[in-house]
Amino acid sequence: MDIKIIQNRSVTDGIVEELKNHDGVIVGAARQSFSKQILFGNIPEEIARLSDKPVIVCKRQDTVKALFGRVMNE
């Protein structure tokens, strides 16, 4: 794995520009509230929309929410 620092005014644009030199990218899912996503955008979603390369979005599992969801669905 290589580490590279990319400078760009926009996080999304910087990643999409650098992605042209790679086969794909893995990014973490946004953990912002819905209102913040509306105001500031959702970076992983924007990367996937702008890129012509594969984008894998990974979400961290919250065990408490997962357990609550299973209990409520049963």
N, C-alpha and C positions, 0 to 999 in steps of 0.2 A: 504494500500500500504506500502510495506517495502522498505527501502533504504539500499543498500549494496555497499560498495566500493570493487572493484575487482582489483587486481594488476596482470598485465600481460604485457609482452613486446609488444604484439599485441592487439589492441582494438578488432579486429574481433575474434581472438582466445579466448580472455577473455570472451567475450559475449557468444560465441558458447559453451565454456566449462561450464559456469554458466547456460546456457539454458538447460543443461541436467537435472537440478533439477527443471525445470518449464515446464508448458504446452505450452508456446509460448512467443513471444516478439513483442512489437510494437516499431519501430524505425522511426526516421525522415528521409525523403529522402535527398540525397546529394544535396547541392546547389553549388557545385564546377563547374567550367567551364569544358567543355569536355576535354580540353588538360590536366588539372590537374587530372581528373579522369583517363585518360590514364596513366599518370606518377605515380600517387600515389594510384590508385585503388578506388573503390566505396565501402565503408564499408557496407552500407545496402544491396547491391547486394551480396557481399561476405558472409555476415551472412546468407542470404537466401539460397545461394548455398551450404554452408557447414553444415547447420543445418538440422536435420530430423524433427524438430518441426515447427509449423506454425510461419511465420514471416509476420507481417503486416507492410508495409512501407507507412507512411503518408507524403503527400506533402503539404506544405503550399501554399494556393492559393494567387496568386498575382493579385489583382483586376484590375490593369492597363493592365497587359498582358492578363488576361481573357477577358476584354472588347475589347481590340485590336483584339484578336483572333476571337471573335464573329463578329465584324464589318468586318474583312477581309474575313470571310467564307460566308458572306451573299451576 
